[in-house]
Amino acid sequence: MGHLGVLVFSSPLQRRSATMAAETIEAAVRLGHSVSAFFLADGVYCTSRAHLAAPEETVVHRLARLPSSVALVNCGTCARFRGLDDTTVLPNARNGSLEDLVDSLGGTDRFLTFGSGP
């Protein structure tokens, strides 16, 4: 199977693109692909534990259920700027660096970007 890279720019609450990214990641995992996701700008909120308190199903809930084999990495600078540190992100996510994004780009068969949009 192939390796899918995903870049997410949008917040889990503002735009549908974060939901579409989570759906794409889930589908790729179900099909047996390896997946790595990198969150940039407001996309880092997709890995915030604080959103797990929401009463309804959110992107964050979906990402929290992914297997540990799926790499969920935040831009560390973006996360720190928004008050997210290693204790406030999902257990299966981590704050990284742009070097992680470059590594992800180099090791994927396909790379999708989910940003501003519907």
C-alpha positions as CSV (number, residue, x, y, z in Angstrom):
1,M,0.0,0.0,0.0
2,G,1.0,3.6,-0.4
3,H,1.8,6.4,1.9
4,L,-0.5,9.4,2.0
5,G,0.6,12.8,3.4
6,V,-2.0,15.4,4.5
7,L,-1.5,19.0,5.3
8,V,-4.3,20.8,7.2
9,F,-4.5,24.6,7.5
10,S,-8.0,25.1,8.8
11,S,-9.5,25.1,12.2
12,P,-11.8,22.2,13.1
13,L,-14.7,24.6,13.9
14,Q,-14.5,27.1,11.1
15,R,-14.4,25.2,7.8
16,R,-15.5,21.9,6.4
17,S,-12.0,21.3,5.0
18,A,-10.8,20.0,8.4
19,T,-13.7,17.5,8.4
20,M,-12.9,16.4,4.9
21,A,-9.2,15.9,5.9
22,A,-10.3,13.7,8.8
23,E,-12.6,11.7,6.5
24,T,-9.8,11.2,4.0
25,I,-7.4,10.1,6.6
26,E,-9.9,7.6,8.0
27,A,-10.6,6.2,4.6
28,A,-6.9,5.8,3.7
29,V,-6.3,3.9,7.0
30,R,-9.3,1.6,6.3
31,L,-7.8,0.8,2.9
32,G,-4.5,-0.1,4.5
33,H,-2.4,3.0,3.6
34,S,0.0,4.5,5.9
35,V,-0.8,8.2,6.6
36,S,1.0,11.2,8.1
37,A,-0.8,14.4,8.8
38,F,0.8,17.8,9.4
39,F,-1.2,20.7,11.0
40,L,-0.3,24.3,10.2
41,A,-1.7,27.6,11.3
42,D,-5.2,27.2,12.8
43,G,-5.1,23.6,11.8
44,V,-3.2,22.8,15.0
45,Y,-6.5,23.2,16.8
46,C,-7.5,19.9,15.2
47,T,-5.3,18.2,17.8
48,S,-6.3,20.2,20.9
49,R,-7.6,18.1,23.8
50,A,-9.8,21.0,24.8
51,H,-12.1,20.2,21.9
52,L,-12.8,16.7,23.2
53,A,-15.1,18.3,25.7
54,A,-17.6,19.3,22.9
55,P,-20.9,17.4,23.3
56,E,-21.1,16.5,19.6
57,E,-18.7,14.6,17.4
58,T,-15.9,16.8,16.1
59,V,-12.8,16.5,13.9
60,V,-10.8,16.2,17.1
61,H,-12.8,13.2,18.3
62,R,-12.2,11.5,14.9
63,L,-8.5,12.2,15.0
64,A,-8.2,11.0,18.6
65,R,-9.6,7.5,17.5
66,L,-7.0,7.0,14.8
67,P,-4.4,4.2,15.4
68,S,-1.0,5.2,16.7
69,S,0.5,4.3,13.3
70,V,-1.0,7.5,11.9
71,A,1.5,10.4,12.5
72,L,-0.3,13.5,13.6
73,V,2.2,16.3,13.8
74,N,1.7,20.0,14.5
75,C,3.9,22.9,13.4
76,G,5.5,23.6,16.8
77,T,5.7,27.3,16.3
78,C,2.0,27.5,15.3
79,A,1.0,25.4,18.3
80,R,3.0,27.4,20.8
81,F,1.6,30.7,19.4
82,R,-1.9,29.3,20.0
83,G,-1.1,28.0,23.5
84,L,-0.8,24.3,22.6
85,D,2.0,22.4,24.2
86,D,2.7,18.7,24.5
87,T,0.3,18.4,27.4
88,T,-2.6,20.0,25.6
89,V,-2.6,18.0,22.3
90,L,-4.1,14.6,21.7
91,P,-2.2,11.6,23.1
92,N,-1.6,10.4,19.5
93,A,-0.3,13.8,18.3
94,R,2.8,15.8,18.9
95,N,4.3,19.2,18.3
96,G,7.1,19.0,15.7
97,S,8.8,21.4,13.3
98,L,8.7,22.2,9.6
99,E,11.4,19.6,9.2
100,D,8.7,17.0,9.9
101,L,6.7,18.5,7.1
102,V,9.6,18.2,4.7
103,D,10.3,14.6,5.8
104,S,6.6,13.8,5.2
105,L,6.7,15.4,1.8
106,G,9.7,13.3,0.8
107,G,8.2,10.0,1.9
108,T,4.7,10.1,0.4
109,D,3.2,8.7,-2.7
110,R,0.5,11.4,-2.7
111,F,0.2,14.6,-0.7
112,L,-3.1,16.4,-0.2
113,T,-3.7,19.9,1.3
114,F,-6.8,21.0,3.1
115,G,-7.0,24.7,3.7
116,S,-9.3,27.6,3.1
117,G,-12.5,26.7,1.5
118,P,-16.0,25.5,2.2
